[in-house]
Structures are given as structure tokens and as C-alpha cells.
Amino acid sequence: MSRKQADVLIGNGDGTFSGPISLPTGNSPIGLASADLNGDGTLDLVTANNTSNTVTVTLNTLPFFVECIFNFSSNRYPSAAV
């Protein structure tokens, strides 16, 4: 698998979800975690990208979600984001 994206579904607040938002990642995103990384009160996304040996951080800037993307080199074949 060499897909370079993570699809995120945003809740509408009524038990339904919007259509997927595709966020760019490195090759083979295998591990995913969400947390408020920048203290703005919204969840951001971190992916461990197995075959590109990177970790991608995407900051949530709804409604667009992708204002800042950071790619960091990691150890060989990262498999989890915690």
C-alpha cells in the first residue's frame, strides 16, 4: 500500500458525518493519532508513514483543516503515532 492520504470524517453534531476530507501524508500511513497539538482547542492529526520513514503533523483549521502540514524524518519504518 502506498496511498499518500488519510481520510477524515467531520461530525455534523447530529450523529451524521460530512463527506471525507483527504489529507496528504507520506507513503503508507499506518499509525494515526489525534490530539490538540497547538493549544487552540481543536484536534490535530499525526500519521506515522511506514514506507517514507516520516511522521506528518496536520493542524486542524476547520473548515479547511489543512493550513499547516509538517513532515518529520523518523526512524526506519514508523508504525505508530501515540
N, CA, C and O atoms as a Maestro MAE file, in Angstrom:
{
 s_m_m2io_version
 :::
 2.0.0
}

f_m_ct {
 s_m_title
 :::
 protein
 m_atom[328] {
  # First column is atom index #
  i_m_mmod_type
  r_m_x_coord
  r_m_y_coord
  r_m_z_coord
  i_m_residue_number
  s_m_chain_name
  s_m_pdb_residue_name
  s_m_pdb_atom_name
  i_m_atomic_number
  :::
  1 25 0.845 -1.181 0.000 1 A "MET " " N  " 7
  2 3 0.000 0.000 0.000 1 A "MET " " CA " 6
  3 2 0.883 1.235 0.000 1 A "MET " " C  " 6
  4 15 1.760 1.368 0.854 1 A "MET " " O  " 8
  5 25 0.668 2.129 -0.935 2 A "SER " " N  " 7
  6 3 1.474 3.343 -0.987 2 A "SER " " CA " 6
  7 2 0.599 4.594 -1.015 2 A "SER " " C  " 6
  8 15 1.041 5.655 -1.456 2 A "SER " " O  " 8
  9 25 -0.603 4.471 -0.559 3 A "ARG " " N  " 7
  10 3 -1.522 5.598 -0.530 3 A "ARG " " CA " 6
  11 2 -0.924 6.727 0.287 3 A "ARG " " C  " 6
  12 15 -0.356 6.482 1.352 3 A "ARG " " O  " 8
  13 25 -1.038 7.940 -0.181 4 A "LYS " " N  " 7
  14 3 -0.432 9.100 0.469 4 A "LYS " " CA " 6
  15 2 -1.487 10.051 1.017 4 A "LYS " " C  " 6
  16 15 -1.396 11.262 0.816 4 A "LYS " " O  " 8
  17 25 -2.487 9.511 1.708 5 A "GLN " " N  " 7
  18 3 -3.511 10.373 2.284 5 A "GLN " " CA " 6
  19 2 -4.227 9.667 3.417 5 A "GLN " " C  " 6
  20 15 -4.250 8.439 3.501 5 A "GLN " " O  " 8
  21 25 -4.813 10.480 4.287 6 A "ALA " " N  " 7
  22 3 -5.697 9.986 5.338 6 A "ALA " " CA " 6
  23 2 -7.036 10.674 5.129 6 A "ALA " " C  " 6
  24 15 -7.081 11.888 4.929 6 A "ALA " " O  " 8
  25 25 -8.113 9.927 5.171 7 A "ASP " " N  " 7
  26 3 -9.448 10.498 5.000 7 A "ASP " " CA " 6
  27 2 -10.071 10.728 6.370 7 A "ASP " " C  " 6
  28 15 -10.088 9.829 7.210 7 A "ASP " " O  " 8
  29 25 -10.583 11.937 6.591 8 A "VAL " " N  " 7
  30 3 -11.172 12.319 7.873 8 A "VAL " " CA " 6
  31 2 -12.638 12.658 7.658 8 A "VAL " " C  " 6
  32 15 -12.986 13.369 6.715 8 A "VAL " " O  " 8
  33 25 -13.501 12.147 8.536 9 A "LEU " " N  " 7
  34 3 -14.928 12.471 8.509 9 A "LEU " " CA " 6
  35 2 -15.217 13.414 9.672 9 A "LEU " " C  " 6
  36 15 -14.891 13.100 10.817 9 A "LEU " " O  " 8
  37 25 -15.812 14.540 9.396 10 A "ILE " " N  " 7
  38 3 -16.134 15.539 10.415 10 A "ILE " " CA " 6
  39 2 -17.583 15.350 10.851 10 A "ILE " " C  " 6
  40 15 -18.480 15.260 10.012 10 A "ILE " " O  " 8
  41 25 -17.815 15.288 12.168 11 A "GLY " " N  " 7
  42 3 -19.163 15.137 12.690 11 A "GLY " " CA " 6
  43 2 -19.992 16.396 12.482 11 A "GLY " " C  " 6
  44 15 -19.496 17.510 12.650 11 A "GLY " " O  " 8
  45 25 -21.267 16.213 12.112 12 A "ASN " " N  " 7
  46 3 -22.185 17.334 11.906 12 A "ASN " " CA " 6
  47 2 -22.889 17.759 13.192 12 A "ASN " " C  " 6
  48 15 -23.612 18.755 13.198 12 A "ASN " " O  " 8
  49 25 -22.687 17.016 14.282 13 A "GLY " " N  " 7
  50 3 -23.322 17.345 15.548 13 A "GLY " " CA " 6
  51 2 -24.688 16.719 15.742 13 A "GLY " " C  " 6
  52 15 -25.321 16.918 16.779 13 A "GLY " " O  " 8
  53 25 -25.154 15.961 14.750 14 A "ASP " " N  " 7
  54 3 -26.468 15.323 14.859 14 A "ASP " " CA " 6
  55 2 -26.384 13.808 14.671 14 A "ASP " " C  " 6
  56 15 -27.384 13.159 14.366 14 A "ASP " " O  " 8
  57 25 -25.188 13.252 14.855 15 A "GLY " " N  " 7
  58 3 -24.992 11.814 14.687 15 A "GLY " " CA " 6
  59 2 -24.608 11.411 13.274 15 A "GLY " " C  " 6
  60 15 -24.421 10.224 13.005 15 A "GLY " " O  " 8
  61 25 -24.486 12.374 12.361 16 A "THR " " N  " 7
  62 3 -24.073 12.084 10.991 16 A "THR " " CA " 6
  63 2 -22.714 12.731 10.736 16 A "THR " " C  " 6
  64 15 -22.221 13.524 11.538 16 A "THR " " O  " 8
  65 25 -22.128 12.375 9.608 17 A "PHE " " N  " 7
  66 3 -20.820 12.896 9.245 17 A "PHE " " CA " 6
  67 2 -20.863 13.547 7.875 17 A "PHE " " C  " 6
  68 15 -21.683 13.198 7.026 17 A "PHE " " O  " 8
  69 25 -19.955 14.507 7.676 18 A "SER " " N  " 7
  70 3 -19.799 15.101 6.352 18 A "SER " " CA " 6
  71 2 -19.032 14.127 5.476 18 A "SER " " C  " 6
  72 15 -18.558 13.093 5.947 18 A "SER " " O  " 8
  73 25 -18.915 14.461 4.204 19 A "GLY " " N  " 7
  74 3 -18.109 13.642 3.306 19 A "GLY " " CA " 6
  75 2 -16.652 13.692 3.734 19 A "GLY " " C  " 6
  76 15 -16.265 14.592 4.478 19 A "GLY " " O  " 8
  77 25 -15.841 12.754 3.286 20 A "PRO " " N  " 7
  78 3 -14.446 12.707 3.723 20 A "PRO " " CA " 6
  79 2 -13.620 13.879 3.209 20 A "PRO " " C  " 6
  80 15 -13.807 14.366 2.094 20 A "PRO " " O  " 8
  81 25 -12.698 14.312 4.066 21 A "ILE " " N  " 7
  82 3 -11.678 15.285 3.690 21 A "ILE " " CA " 6
  83 2 -10.388 14.492 3.584 21 A "ILE " " C  " 6
  84 15 -9.976 13.849 4.550 21 A "ILE " " O  " 8
  85 25 -9.739 14.527 2.418 22 A "SER " " N  " 7
  86 3 -8.496 13.794 2.213 22 A "SER " " CA " 6
  87 2 -7.319 14.685 2.572 22 A "SER " " C  " 6
  88 15 -7.145 15.762 2.001 22 A "SER " " O  " 8
  89 25 -6.509 14.226 3.527 23 A "LEU " " N  " 7
  90 3 -5.347 14.981 3.975 23 A "LEU " " CA " 6
  91 2 -4.080 14.308 3.471 23 A "LEU " " C  " 6
  92 15 -3.954 13.088 3.570 23 A "LEU " " O  " 8
  93 25 -3.135 15.078 2.930 24 A "PRO " " N  " 7
  94 3 -1.904 14.482 2.430 24 A "PRO " " CA " 6
  95 2 -1.042 13.955 3.577 24 A "PRO " " C  " 6
  96 15 -0.979 14.551 4.652 24 A "PRO " " O  " 8
  97 25 -0.384 12.831 3.326 25 A "THR " " N  " 7
  98 3 0.543 12.216 4.272 25 A "THR " " CA " 6
  99 2 1.760 11.748 3.499 25 A "THR " " C  " 6
  100 15 1.878 12.015 2.304 25 A "THR " " O  " 8
  101 25 2.659 11.056 4.165 26 A "GLY " " N  " 7
  102 3 3.744 10.370 3.481 26 A "GLY " " CA " 6
  103 2 3.238 9.038 2.953 26 A "GLY " " C  " 6
  104 15 2.039 8.761 2.999 26 A "GLY " " O  " 8
  105 25 4.150 8.213 2.452 27 A "ASN " " N  " 7
  106 3 3.776 6.903 1.908 27 A "ASN " " CA " 6
  107 2 3.309 5.958 3.006 27 A "ASN " " C  " 6
  108 15 3.913 5.886 4.077 27 A "ASN " " O  " 8
  109 25 2.249 5.248 2.735 28 A "SER " " N  " 7
  110 3 1.713 4.197 3.613 28 A "SER " " CA " 6
  111 2 1.458 4.662 5.042 28 A "SER " " C  " 6
  112 15 2.107 4.176 5.968 28 A "SER " " O  " 8
  113 25 0.522 5.599 5.244 29 A "PRO " " N  " 7
  114 3 0.196 5.993 6.608 29 A "PRO " " CA " 6
  115 2 -0.382 4.792 7.356 29 A "PRO " " C  " 6
  116 15 -1.427 4.266 6.974 29 A "PRO " " O  " 8
  117 25 0.291 4.365 8.410 30 A "ILE " " N  " 7
  118 3 -0.102 3.136 9.088 30 A "ILE " " CA " 6
  119 2 -0.578 3.402 10.514 30 A "ILE " " C  " 6
  120 15 -1.431 2.676 11.026 30 A "ILE " " O  " 8
  121 25 -0.044 4.421 11.149 31 A "GLY " " N  " 7
  122 3 -0.453 4.769 12.507 31 A "GLY " " CA " 6
  123 2 -1.034 6.163 12.514 31 A "GLY " " C  " 6
  124 15 -0.553 7.048 11.805 31 A "GLY " " O  " 8
  125 25 -2.074 6.365 13.314 32 A "LEU " " N  " 7
  126 3 -2.764 7.650 13.320 32 A "LEU " " CA " 6
  127 2 -3.116 8.013 14.761 32 A "LEU " " C  " 6
  128 15 -3.527 7.157 15.544 32 A "LEU " " O  " 8
  129 25 -2.952 9.287 15.101 33 A "ALA " " N  " 7
  130 3 -3.345 9.771 16.425 33 A "ALA " " CA " 6
  131 2 -3.885 11.182 16.279 33 A "ALA " " C  " 6
  132 15 -3.495 11.911 15.366 33 A "ALA " " O  " 8
  133 25 -4.781 11.567 17.178 34 A "SER " " N  " 7
  134 3 -5.281 12.936 17.179 34 A "SER " " CA " 6
  135 2 -5.133 13.511 18.576 34 A "SER " " C  " 6
  136 15 -5.323 12.816 19.574 34 A "SER " " O  " 8
  137 25 -4.796 14.776 18.631 35 A "ALA " " N  " 7
  138 3 -4.628 15.498 19.893 35 A "ALA " " CA " 6
  139 2 -4.602 16.983 19.559 35 A "ALA " " C  " 6
  140 15 -4.363 17.362 18.413 35 A "ALA " " O  " 8
  141 25 -4.843 17.810 20.546 36 A "ASP " " N  " 7
  142 3 -4.725 19.259 20.362 36 A "ASP " " CA " 6
  143 2 -3.256 19.622 20.526 36 A "ASP " " C  " 6
  144 15 -2.796 19.861 21.642 36 A "ASP " " O  " 8
  145 25 -2.523 19.664 19.431 37 A "LEU " " N  " 7
  146 3 -1.078 19.856 19.466 37 A "LEU " " CA " 6
  147 2 -0.651 21.304 19.630 37 A "LEU " " C  " 6
  148 15 0.446 21.572 20.121 37 A "LEU " " O  " 8
  149 25 -1.501 22.243 19.227 38 A "ASN " " N  " 7
  150 3 -1.105 23.649 19.274 38 A "ASN " " CA " 6
  151 2 -1.936 24.482 20.250 38 A "ASN " " C  " 6
  152 15 -1.837 25.709 20.250 38 A "ASN " " O  " 8
  153 25 -2.749 23.833 21.078 39 A "GLY " " N  " 7
  154 3 -3.470 24.529 22.134 39 A "GLY " " CA " 6
  155 2 -4.621 25.409 21.685 39 A "GLY " " C  " 6
  156 15 -5.017 26.319 22.414 39 A "GLY " " O  " 8
  157 25 -5.173 25.159 20.489 40 A "ASP " " N  " 7
  158 3 -6.272 26.002 20.009 40 A "ASP " " CA " 6
  159 2 -7.650 25.409 20.293 40 A "ASP " " C  " 6
  160 15 -8.661 25.979 19.883 40 A "ASP " " O  " 8
  161 25 -7.704 24.264 20.993 41 A "GLY " " N  " 7
  162 3 -8.984 23.659 21.351 41 A "GLY " " CA " 6
  163 2 -9.563 22.722 20.318 41 A "GLY " " C  " 6
  164 15 -10.668 22.217 20.513 41 A "GLY " " O  " 8
  165 25 -8.859 22.466 19.218 42 A "THR " " N  " 7
  166 3 -9.342 21.528 18.205 42 A "THR " " CA " 6
  167 2 -8.333 20.398 18.037 42 A "THR " " C  " 6
  168 15 -7.141 20.575 18.288 42 A "THR " " O  " 8
  169 25 -8.827 19.226 17.605 43 A "LEU " " N  " 7
  170 3 -7.950 18.081 17.422 43 A "LEU " " CA " 6
  171 2 -7.157 18.181 16.130 43 A "LEU " " C  " 6
  172 15 -7.709 18.488 15.074 43 A "LEU " " O  " 8
  173 25 -5.874 17.925 16.220 44 A "ASP " " N  " 7
  174 3 -4.975 17.886 15.081 44 A "ASP " " CA " 6
  175 2 -4.658 16.422 14.781 44 A "ASP " " C  " 6
  176 15 -5.041 15.541 15.551 44 A "ASP " " O  " 8
  177 25 -3.975 16.154 13.688 45 A "LEU " " N  " 7
  178 3 -3.747 14.787 13.249 45 A "LEU " " CA " 6
  179 2 -2.256 14.512 13.078 45 A "LEU " " C  " 6
  180 15 -1.519 15.341 12.544 45 A "LEU " " O  " 8
  181 25 -1.822 13.343 13.537 46 A "VAL " " N  " 7
  182 3 -0.446 12.874 13.352 46 A "VAL " " CA " 6
  183 2 -0.514 11.506 12.692 46 A "VAL " " C  " 6
  184 15 -1.265 10.639 13.139 46 A "VAL " " O  " 8
  185 25 0.262 11.301 11.632 47 A "THR " " N  " 7
  186 3 0.331 9.986 10.994 47 A "THR " " CA " 6
  187 2 1.772 9.503 10.949 47 A "THR " " C  " 6
  188 15 2.692 10.272 10.669 47 A "THR " " O  " 8
  189 25 1.953 8.224 11.228 48 A "ALA " " N  " 7
  190 3 3.236 7.559 11.042 48 A "ALA " " CA " 6
  191 2 3.197 6.948 9.651 48 A "ALA " " C  " 6
  192 15 2.330 6.128 9.352 48 A "ALA " " O  " 8
  193 25 4.128 7.343 8.809 49 A "ASN " " N  " 7
  194 3 4.129 6.931 7.399 49 A "ASN " " CA " 6
  195 2 5.214 5.878 7.186 49 A "ASN " " C  " 6
  196 15 6.400 6.194 7.099 49 A "ASN " " O  " 8
  197 25 4.788 4.640 7.104 50 A "ASN " " N  " 7
  198 3 5.675 3.491 7.182 50 A "ASN " " CA " 6
  199 2 6.767 3.462 6.129 50 A "ASN " " C  " 6
  200 15 7.940 3.368 6.492 50 A "ASN " " O  " 8
  201 25 6.449 3.538 4.856 51 A "THR " " N  " 7
  202 3 7.482 3.341 3.835 51 A "THR " " CA " 6
  203 2 8.225 4.609 3.448 51 A "THR " " C  " 6
  204 15 9.242 4.531 2.758 51 A "THR " " O  " 8
  205 25 7.743 5.785 3.877 52 A "SER " " N  " 7
  206 3 8.507 7.007 3.602 52 A "SER " " CA " 6
  207 2 9.361 7.409 4.804 52 A "SER " " C  " 6
  208 15 10.111 8.383 4.734 52 A "SER " " O  " 8
  209 25 9.248 6.659 5.914 53 A "ASN " " N  " 7
  210 3 10.040 6.933 7.114 53 A "ASN " " CA " 6
  211 2 9.851 8.361 7.610 53 A "ASN " " C  " 6
  212 15 10.811 9.042 7.969 53 A "ASN " " O  " 8
  213 25 8.588 8.804 7.622 54 A "THR " " N  " 7
  214 3 8.281 10.150 8.090 54 A "THR " " CA " 6
  215 2 7.081 10.123 9.029 54 A "THR " " C  " 6
  216 15 6.345 9.140 9.109 54 A "THR " " O  " 8
  217 25 6.914 11.215 9.721 55 A "VAL " " N  " 7
  218 3 5.728 11.470 10.528 55 A "VAL " " CA " 6
  219 2 5.150 12.781 10.027 55 A "VAL " " C  " 6
  220 15 5.875 13.765 9.883 55 A "VAL " " O  " 8
  221 25 3.834 12.804 9.757 56 A "THR " " N  " 7
  222 3 3.172 14.005 9.259 56 A "THR " " CA " 6
  223 2 2.279 14.575 10.349 56 A "THR " " C  " 6
  224 15 1.509 13.847 10.976 56 A "THR " " O  " 8
  225 25 2.387 15.887 10.572 57 A "VAL " " N  " 7
  226 3 1.530 16.602 11.517 57 A "VAL " " CA " 6
  227 2 0.668 17.560 10.713 57 A "VAL " " C  " 6
  228 15 1.188 18.399 9.977 57 A "VAL " " O  " 8
  229 25 -0.659 17.440 10.851 58 A "THR " " N  " 7
  230 3 -1.603 18.315 10.160 58 A "THR " " CA " 6
  231 2 -2.415 19.058 11.212 58 A "THR " " C  " 6
  232 15 -3.093 18.434 12.028 58 A "THR " " O  " 8
  233 25 -2.353 20.380 11.198 59 A "LEU " " N  " 7
  234 3 -3.087 21.187 12.171 59 A "LEU " " CA " 6
  235 2 -4.498 21.451 11.676 59 A "LEU " " C  " 6
  236 15 -4.708 21.782 10.509 59 A "LEU " " O  " 8
  237 25 -5.455 21.304 12.567 60 A "ASN " " N  " 7
  238 3 -6.877 21.483 12.261 60 A "ASN " " CA " 6
  239 2 -7.212 22.965 12.251 60 A "ASN " " C  " 6
  240 15 -7.107 23.642 13.274 60 A "ASN " " O  " 8
  241 25 -7.617 23.463 11.094 61 A "THR " " N  " 7
  242 3 -8.041 24.852 10.952 61 A "THR " " CA " 6
  243 2 -9.403 24.872 10.269 61 A "THR " " C  " 6
  244 15 -9.594 25.567 9.271 61 A "THR " " O  " 8
  245 25 -10.359 24.099 10.816 62 A "LEU " " N  " 7
  246 3 -11.679 23.994 10.199 62 A "LEU " " CA " 6
  247 2 -12.195 25.352 9.775 62 A "LEU " " C  " 6
  248 15 -11.969 26.331 10.487 62 A "LEU " " O  " 8
  249 25 -12.876 25.456 8.651 63 A "PRO " " N  " 7
  250 3 -13.446 24.365 7.873 63 A "PRO " " CA " 6
  251 2 -12.490 23.729 6.880 63 A "PRO " " C  " 6
  252 15 -12.876 22.767 6.216 63 A "PRO " " O  " 8
  253 25 -11.276 24.210 6.746 64 A "PHE " " N  " 7
  254 3 -10.397 23.712 5.691 64 A "PHE " " CA " 6
  255 2 -9.444 22.626 6.154 64 A "PHE " " C  " 6
  256 15 -8.987 21.840 5.324 64 A "PHE " " O  " 8
  257 25 -9.124 22.543 7.426 65 A "PHE " " N  " 7
  258 3 -8.322 21.518 8.065 65 A "PHE " " CA " 6
  259 2 -6.850 21.568 7.721 65 A "PHE " " C  " 6
  260 15 -6.026 21.287 8.591 65 A "PHE " " O  " 8
  261 25 -6.474 21.910 6.509 66 A "VAL " " N  " 7
  262 3 -5.071 21.779 6.122 66 A "VAL " " CA " 6
  263 2 -4.416 23.148 5.974 66 A "VAL " " C  " 6
  264 15 -4.171 23.608 4.859 66 A "VAL " " O  " 8
  265 25 -4.139 23.784 7.083 67 A "GLU " " N  " 7
  266 3 -3.404 25.037 6.978 67 A "GLU " " CA " 6
  267 2 -1.908 24.790 7.078 67 A "GLU " " C  " 6
  268 15 -1.135 25.382 6.326 67 A "GLU " " O  " 8
  269 25 -1.497 23.943 7.976 68 A "CYS " " N  " 7
  270 3 -0.080 23.668 8.168 68 A "CYS " " CA " 6
  271 2 0.158 22.171 8.139 68 A "CYS " " C  " 6
  272 15 -0.511 21.411 8.839 68 A "CYS " " O  " 8
  273 25 1.096 21.760 7.340 69 A "ILE " " N  " 7
  274 3 1.494 20.355 7.324 69 A "ILE " " CA " 6
  275 2 2.997 20.319 7.534 69 A "ILE " " C  " 6
  276 15 3.756 21.007 6.851 69 A "ILE " " O  " 8
  277 25 3.402 19.513 8.481 70 A "PHE " " N  " 7
  278 3 4.816 19.345 8.777 70 A "PHE " " CA " 6
  279 2 5.175 17.885 8.574 70 A "PHE " " C  " 6
  280 15 4.469 16.996 9.052 70 A "PHE " " O  " 8
  281 25 6.259 17.635 7.876 71 A "ASN " " N  " 7
  282 3 6.765 16.273 7.713 71 A "ASN " " CA " 6
  283 2 8.112 16.180 8.406 71 A "ASN " " C  " 6
  284 15 9.004 16.992 8.159 71 A "ASN " " O  " 8
  285 25 8.258 15.199 9.266 72 A "PHE " " N  " 7
  286 3 9.486 14.990 10.006 72 A "PHE " " CA " 6
  287 2 10.049 13.626 9.658 72 A "PHE " " C  " 6
  288 15 9.303 12.657 9.514 72 A "PHE " " O  " 8
  289 25 11.367 13.550 9.522 73 A "SER " " N  " 7
  290 3 12.007 12.250 9.342 73 A "SER " " CA " 6
  291 2 11.884 11.473 10.637 73 A "SER " " C  " 6
  292 15 11.860 12.050 11.725 73 A "SER " " O  " 8
  293 25 11.807 10.162 10.509 74 A "SER " " N  " 7
  294 3 11.677 9.318 11.699 74 A "SER " " CA " 6
  295 2 12.593 8.119 11.560 74 A "SER " " C  " 6
  296 15 13.322 7.977 10.578 74 A "SER " " O  " 8
  297 25 12.540 7.259 12.567 75 A "ASN " " N  " 7
  298 3 13.269 6.004 12.493 75 A "ASN " " CA " 6
  299 2 12.752 5.184 11.326 75 A "ASN " " C  " 6
  300 15 11.717 5.505 10.742 75 A "ASN " " O  " 8
  301 25 13.443 4.170 11.001 76 A "ARG " " N  " 7
  302 3 13.078 3.309 9.884 76 A "ARG " " CA " 6
  303 2 11.719 2.651 10.110 76 A "ARG " " C  " 6
  304 15 11.493 2.046 11.158 76 A "ARG " " O  " 8
  305 25 10.835 2.760 9.162 77 A "TYR " " N  " 7
  306 3 9.512 2.148 9.140 77 A "TYR " " CA " 6
  307 2 8.679 2.455 10.404 77 A "TYR " " C  " 6
  308 15 8.353 1.540 11.160 77 A "TYR " " O  " 8
  309 25 8.340 3.712 10.630 78 A "PRO " " N  " 7
  310 3 7.490 4.001 11.805 78 A "PRO " " CA " 6
  311 2 6.151 3.296 11.659 78 A "PRO " " C  " 6
  312 15 5.603 3.203 10.560 78 A "PRO " " O  " 8
  313 25 5.629 2.803 12.771 79 A "SER " " N  " 7
  314 3 4.388 2.035 12.691 79 A "SER " " CA " 6
  315 2 3.311 2.520 13.643 79 A "SER " " C  " 6
  316 15 2.216 1.958 13.658 79 A "SER " " O  " 8
  317 25 3.585 3.544 14.440 80 A "ALA " " N  " 7
  318 3 2.572 4.029 15.374 80 A "ALA " " CA " 6
  319 2 2.758 5.509 15.634 80 A "ALA " " C  " 6
  320 15 3.871 6.032 15.577 80 A "ALA " " O  " 8
  321 25 1.669 6.164 15.916 81 A "ALA " " N  " 7
  322 3 1.666 7.560 16.366 81 A "ALA " " CA " 6
  323 2 0.909 7.544 17.687 81 A "ALA " " C  " 6
  324 15 -0.231 7.084 17.752 81 A "ALA " " O  " 8
  325 25 1.542 8.043 18.728 82 A "VAL " " N  " 7
  326 3 0.923 7.991 20.059 82 A "VAL " " CA " 6
  327 2 0.816 9.391 20.628 82 A "VAL " " C  " 6
  328 15 0.322 9.570 21.741 82 A "VAL " " O  " 8
  :::
 }
 m_bond[327] {
  # First column is bond index #
  i_m_from
  i_m_to
  i_m_order
  :::
  1 1 2 1
  2 2 3 1
  3 3 4 2
  4 3 5 1
  5 5 6 1
  6 6 7 1
  7 7 8 2
  8 7 9 1
  9 9 10 1
  10 10 11 1
  11 11 12 2
  12 11 13 1
  13 13 14 1
  14 14 15 1
  15 15 16 2
  16 15 17 1
  17 17 18 1
  18 18 19 1
  19 19 20 2
  20 19 21 1
  21 21 22 1
  22 22 23 1
  23 23 24 2
  24 23 25 1
  25 25 26 1
  26 26 27 1
  27 27 28 2
  28 27 29 1
  29 29 30 1
  30 30 31 1
  31 31 32 2
  32 31 33 1
  33 33 34 1
  34 34 35 1
  35 35 36 2
  36 35 37 1
  37 37 38 1
  38 38 39 1
  39 39 40 2
  40 39 41 1
  41 41 42 1
  42 42 43 1
  43 43 44 2
  44 43 45 1
  45 45 46 1
  46 46 47 1
  47 47 48 2
  48 47 49 1
  49 49 50 1
  50 50 51 1
  51 51 52 2
  52 51 53 1
  53 53 54 1
  54 54 55 1
  55 55 56 2
  56 55 57 1
  57 57 58 1
  58 58 59 1
  59 59 60 2
  60 59 61 1
  61 61 62 1
  62 62 63 1
  63 63 64 2
  64 63 65 1
  65 65 66 1
  66 66 67 1
  67 67 68 2
  68 67 69 1
  69 69 70 1
  70 70 71 1
  71 71 72 2
  72 71 73 1
  73 73 74 1
  74 74 75 1
  75 75 76 2
  76 75 77 1
  77 77 78 1
  78 78 79 1
  79 79 80 2
  80 79 81 1
  81 81 82 1
  82 82 83 1
  83 83 84 2
  84 83 85 1
  85 85 86 1
  86 86 87 1
  87 87 88 2
  88 87 89 1
  89 89 90 1
  90 90 91 1
  91 91 92 2
  92 91 93 1
  93 93 94 1
  94 94 95 1
  95 95 96 2
  96 95 97 1
  97 97 98 1
  98 98 99 1
  99 99 100 2
  100 99 101 1
  101 101 102 1
  102 102 103 1
  103 103 104 2
  104 103 105 1
  105 105 106 1
  106 106 107 1
  107 107 108 2
  108 107 109 1
  109 109 110 1
  110 110 111 1
  111 111 112 2
  112 111 113 1
  113 113 114 1
  114 114 115 1
  115 115 116 2
  116 115 117 1
  117 117 118 1
  118 118 119 1
  119 119 120 2
  120 119 121 1
  121 121 122 1
  122 122 123 1
  123 123 124 2
  124 123 125 1
  125 125 126 1
  126 126 127 1
  127 127 128 2
  128 127 129 1
  129 129 130 1
  130 130 131 1
  131 131 132 2
  132 131 133 1
  133 133 134 1
  134 134 135 1
  135 135 136 2
  136 135 137 1
  137 137 138 1
  138 138 139 1
  139 139 140 2
  140 139 141 1
  141 141 142 1
  142 142 143 1
  143 143 144 2
  144 143 145 1
  145 145 146 1
  146 146 147 1
  147 147 148 2
  148 147 149 1
  149 149 150 1
  150 150 151 1
  151 151 152 2
  152 151 153 1
  153 153 154 1
  154 154 155 1
  155 155 156 2
  156 155 157 1
  157 157 158 1
  158 158 159 1
  159 159 160 2
  160 159 161 1
  161 161 162 1
  162 162 163 1
  163 163 164 2
  164 163 165 1
  165 165 166 1
  166 166 167 1
  167 167 168 2
  168 167 169 1
  169 169 170 1
  170 170 171 1
  171 171 172 2
  172 171 173 1
  173 173 174 1
  174 174 175 1
  175 175 176 2
  176 175 177 1
  177 177 178 1
  178 178 179 1
  179 179 180 2
  180 179 181 1
  181 181 182 1
  182 182 183 1
  183 183 184 2
  184 183 185 1
  185 185 186 1
  186 186 187 1
  187 187 188 2
  188 187 189 1
  189 189 190 1
  190 190 191 1
  191 191 192 2
  192 191 193 1
  193 193 194 1
  194 194 195 1
  195 195 196 2
  196 195 197 1
  197 197 198 1
  198 198 199 1
  199 199 200 2
  200 199 201 1
  201 201 202 1
  202 202 203 1
  203 203 204 2
  204 203 205 1
  205 205 206 1
  206 206 207 1
  207 207 208 2
  208 207 209 1
  209 209 210 1
  210 210 211 1
  211 211 212 2
  212 211 213 1
  213 213 214 1
  214 214 215 1
  215 215 216 2
  216 215 217 1
  217 217 218 1
  218 218 219 1
  219 219 220 2
  220 219 221 1
  221 221 222 1
  222 222 223 1
  223 223 224 2
  224 223 225 1
  225 225 226 1
  226 226 227 1
  227 227 228 2
  228 227 229 1
  229 229 230 1
  230 230 231 1
  231 231 232 2
  232 231 233 1
  233 233 234 1
  234 234 235 1
  235 235 236 2
  236 235 237 1
  237 237 238 1
  238 238 239 1
  239 239 240 2
  240 239 241 1
  241 241 242 1
  242 242 243 1
  243 243 244 2
  244 243 245 1
  245 245 246 1
  246 246 247 1
  247 247 248 2
  248 247 249 1
  249 249 250 1
  250 250 251 1
  251 251 252 2
  252 251 253 1
  253 253 254 1
  254 254 255 1
  255 255 256 2
  256 255 257 1
  257 257 258 1
  258 258 259 1
  259 259 260 2
  260 259 261 1
  261 261 262 1
  262 262 263 1
  263 263 264 2
  264 263 265 1
  265 265 266 1
  266 266 267 1
  267 267 268 2
  268 267 269 1
  269 269 270 1
  270 270 271 1
  271 271 272 2
  272 271 273 1
  273 273 274 1
  274 274 275 1
  275 275 276 2
  276 275 277 1
  277 277 278 1
  278 278 279 1
  279 279 280 2
  280 279 281 1
  281 281 282 1
  282 282 283 1
  283 283 284 2
  284 283 285 1
  285 285 286 1
  286 286 287 1
  287 287 288 2
  288 287 289 1
  289 289 290 1
  290 290 291 1
  291 291 292 2
  292 291 293 1
  293 293 294 1
  294 294 295 1
  295 295 296 2
  296 295 297 1
  297 297 298 1
  298 298 299 1
  299 299 300 2
  300 299 301 1
  301 301 302 1
  302 302 303 1
  303 303 304 2
  304 303 305 1
  305 305 306 1
  306 306 307 1
  307 307 308 2
  308 307 309 1
  309 309 310 1
  310 310 311 1
  311 311 312 2
  312 311 313 1
  313 313 314 1
  314 314 315 1
  315 315 316 2
  316 315 317 1
  317 317 318 1
  318 318 319 1
  319 319 320 2
  320 319 321 1
  321 321 322 1
  322 322 323 1
  323 323 324 2
  324 323 325 1
  325 325 326 1
  326 326 327 1
  327 327 328 2
  :::
 }
}
